[in-house]
């Protein structure tokens, strides 16, 4: 729908009107049906009033109208694995030692804004100091700082922890202690419990974490780097696994795949694929570490530190196994989907080379490159995360839903790289971009 020029002259005088309209573009609503051409979305306050083809939706007089002709309108992206406390630095020990006192007031706000401007309107932070991430979650929710809706885990729960990382790696010593740690995290306001290295725990400790979390109404996510991590997690009833894992193994063992198939409940999985492919991509295109957005967003000294730490990509110890892991990813991703898991988009953004402003679209593209349909990839970043989070008003565009909407220059159904061209971001009815 091409709106006449006089309409924009009229609407330009009513910028403070409550009703917001996005009109003219293609609509991908997140439900999985075919896109709707020449669509209109009407937003009242923070809620979608109507959405559909222009022939079925009336634009209220006095609305603020955003012309989306030639663009794609879709639900805001939901990245289910981010780390706001890191910004792509190549040396974790240096980062944790140097910047821990800047997480809350400097680093996390930078990360949150980068995600939002990249079209991520909801994010699940899976590993950070508890007090810091809860404080930032509250600041975003109150509108004090821009960022996605945050669902957070706080610290990892694990068997042992390096002293330098003790603020975000909490150790458990027996089932009773495991329950106590879950309660502390839940009482502080965490939305999800994260467990790692559960193959180093007893099965009783793993069971205690999952049982106590579920009693508190909190889902449990867990690492899947090693086979026994997966086995123990599945036995305990973990809700979502993170990463593809298994290092250089060609695929998952038959007994694990059978346990997944036998599970009598939805099992979510966030494979975090693109962070591994980034290694090879950055070797081929080293200029990406000079991205101007990184320089613009970070304080000068911090930018120089991050940039210098990653300029020699082949020397980064973090990626020592990556060249041997990459050839296994397509098969593992296929095995998971064929076994019946529900895939979620998550990027591990913040890890070395993986910038928050450049990660989420890459994960969707990687999933499509590895055989997932474009619509299924989009739903893995919209509809299904909302289901995991038990947020039925997110992840789709329809009357009564919360107004988290992005506008893309291009069509992700035919070219997933178009998701990097975010023209507009609406979160909770407010236009941020």
SERO-465607 format. One record per residue (C-alpha): x, y, z. Coordinates in steps of 0.001 Angstrom, whole numbers, plus 500000, padded with zeros to 6 digits. Example, Ala and Ser with C-alpha at 12.3 -4.5 7.8 and 13.67 -1.06 7.14 Angstrom:
2
512300495500507800
513670498940507140
! end
This chain:
433
500000500000500000
501532503298498933
500298506081501216
499772509474499586
502183512253500445
499476514417501972
498834511712504546
502346512069505913
501953515833506077
498858515296508179
500391512635510377
503590514590510939
501655517003513101
500432514264515443
503663512585516516
502520512350520118
499329510514519261
498904507230521103
498065505181518020
501001503978515919
500527502469512472
503017500552510344
501577500418506866
502347499014503443
504941496319503974
505033492554503872
503928490942507162
505464487787508617
503362487284511733
505297484437513368
502481481886513219
504006480076510245
501536480978507516
502465482682504258
503496486337504463
500792488943503925
501598491566501314
500488495202501682
499781494773505373
498928497183508176
499660496947511904
497813499238514309
499313499724517780
497548501299520752
499912502009523616
501989498858524003
499440496526522399
498638495538518828
495029496463518059
494838495059514524
497127493419511988
496373492159508516
495967493098504864
495269496735504094
491802495824502860
490833494549506316
492476497085508634
491343500676509124
493946503318509923
492569505518512725
492533509244512089
495398511088513737
497672508070513915
501432508273513642
502152506309510467
505412504635509522
505546503797505816
506866500249505401
506384499904501655
509069497627500245
510010496375503698
509154493339505823
507361493680509165
507798490838511643
507919490086515371
510961491365517205
513714488771517317
514206486777520513
517807485696521148
517813482890523695
521518482852524549
523389486090525162
525979487317527646
525648491017528354
528790491102530500
531155490424527577
531719492285524311
533699489975522033
537114490256523728
539522487456522864
540932486827526350
538414485931529044
540849486042531960
541978489533531039
538384490685530568
537113489317533869
540078490711535786
539987494141534148
536315494962533692
534286493226536417
533581496547538127
532159497967534876
529636495238534055
526589496914535547
527042500564534594
529008500409531350
529246497033529636
525792495535530106
524001498727528984
526171498787525840
525318495155525096
521607495682525721
521396498656523379
523343496861520641
520946493927520768
517874496144520617
519171498177517683
519843494882515875
516157493988516168
516373491810519278
513429492843521457
513718489895523876
516893488215525113
517749485424527533
520996486168529362
522565482890530445
525478483714532687
526369486840534655
526896488053538217
523479487863539838
523263491353541327
524548493014538162
522214491314535704
519152491748537934
519936495460538266
520265495859534497
517095493844533885
515221496263536151
516737499326534472
515661498087531053
512175497193532292
511719500664533789
512821502365530581
515908503878532186
518169502323529539
517312500859526116
517469497135525666
515474494000524949
513093492433527425
515483490451529590
514985486972530971
518038486070533023
519686483156534794
522300484939536857
525224482602537664
526030479163536315
525504476378538846
528384473913538584
530654471605540562
533796473758540653
534797477283539683
537990479263538986
538383481937541694
538429484763539129
534968483739537916
533320482982541259
530803485843540955
529062484172538027
530016480525538627
528453479184541819
529552475785543055
527212473156544448
528212470638547101
525530468033547556
521778468019546835
520858470268549770
523360472907548720
522127472640545142
518573473414546262
519806476303548390
521642477871545439
518552477545543251
516465479269545918
518915482166546239
518907482748542492
515129482427542246
514545484735545221
516718487397543576
514430487489540551
516060485185538012
513747483790535346
515641480607534537
518233478383536234
521412477530534337
523472474437535070
526786473491533442
529313470668533737
526589468491535214
528591465408534231
530890466388537126
527948466417539551
526232463421541050
522900462533539516
521341463460542865
522767466990542635
521501467403539082
518085466075540090
517964468485543027
518681471516540843
515990470614538341
513427469597540953
513897472730543062
513824474986540011
510588473423538814
509064473790542279
509900477492542007
508360477703538546
511719478183536829
512835476267533731
516332474784533669
518838475169530872
522041473140530749
525189472760528706
525508469871526276
529238469920525627
529753466289526649
527623463194526312
527186462609530037
526116466223530507
523235465463528163
522443462075529705
522326463390533275
520333466420532202
517786464330530331
517363461967533277
516689464936535559
514244466645533201
516232469639531920
514003471894529819
516527473255527318
520057472356526282
522622474871525056
525198474451522250
525703471543519871
528588470263521954
530484466986521765
533564468836520486
534890467008517419
532622463952517607
530737463377514370
527356463190516076
525255462258519080
525284458691520366
522281456496519609
521242456191523247
521066459986523604
518958460334520479
516667457589521771
516327459341525148
515321462495523287
512765460620521196
511368458899524292
510925462136526240
507269462771527010
507574466563527033
508862469306524769
512646469496524767
514115472801523631
517623473132522249
519659476262521512
522532475084519292
524488478411519101
525966477599515714
527103480893514244
529747481656516867
531757478708515555
531395479628511891
532473483172512779
536010481907513289
536332480805509673
534449483859508413
536729486254510287
539825484478508992
538544485101505471
537301488626506179
539527490012508954
538198493519508359
535071492645510351
537031493248513567
537281496891512426
533490497306512411
532718500968513039
529826500064515323
532244498551517815
534280501738517821
531185503905518167
529663501937521048
532641501299523333
534722503758525371
537989504406523463
540292502454525787
537898499515525935
537500499520522166
541261499401521678
541554496552524164
538822494493522484
540094495237518992
543707494393519785
542678491141521482
541017489751518344
543032491183515467
545096487975515184
542220485526514932
544251482399514228
546124482845517527
543048482837519771
543141479837522112
539343479966522391
539043478593518847
541703475872519036
539218473066518302
536886475050516074
538345474024512685
537688470381513623
534257471107515113
532786472970512148
532515469879509872
530392468112512518
527754470821512949
525501470069509987
525037466451511077
524432467331514734
521899469988513781
520114467484511541
520149464793514251
518564467128516790
515772468182514460
515065464619513355
514957463476516996
512175465982517622
513725468790519659
512334472306519354
515123474542518106
515591478024519564
517754480785518134
520553481789520476
523966483114519639
526254483144522685
526760486782521744
529585488438523625
532008485518523267
535216486203521297
534490487751517876
530726487543518443
529417491097518670
525899491693519967
525006493940517030
525959491310514463
525054487914515881
521347487095515767
520801487442512037
523861485254511489
522354482454513577
519194482408511468
521229482430508264
523406479592509559
520344477508510401
519000478013506887
522395477194505388
522305473920507362
518912472880506031
516199474589508078
513477476391506142
513440480204506401
510048480187508117
511143477597510654
514259479653511396
512151482784511896
509816480931514244
512860479644516158
513593483315516870
510019484432517550
507188481979518211
509108479193519950
511131481359522350
507856482908523490
506539479409524160
509617478478526186
509389481682528214
505637481198528713
505015484625527231
502021484120524917
501805487841524160
505266487830522566
506687486227519443
503781486831517078
501906489744515540
498152489696516113
495460491673517885
496022491686521637
499736490849521485
502419493130522870
503826495451520218
507354494138519687
507846494668515957
510801495120513640
510914496378510071
513522494889507730
514834496216504430
514437493072502367
512697489717502556
514160487147504970
512062484445503327
514309484694500271
517483486159501789
518165485766505497
520999488287505338
518321490979504994
517815490663508769
520964492702509274
519195495677507670
516924496714510536
515071499910509609
512713500240512576
512498498701516044
509317498896518129
509388497413521619
506394497565523929
504809500059521544
507735502496521684
509728503292518552
513437502921519339
514700503080515760
! end
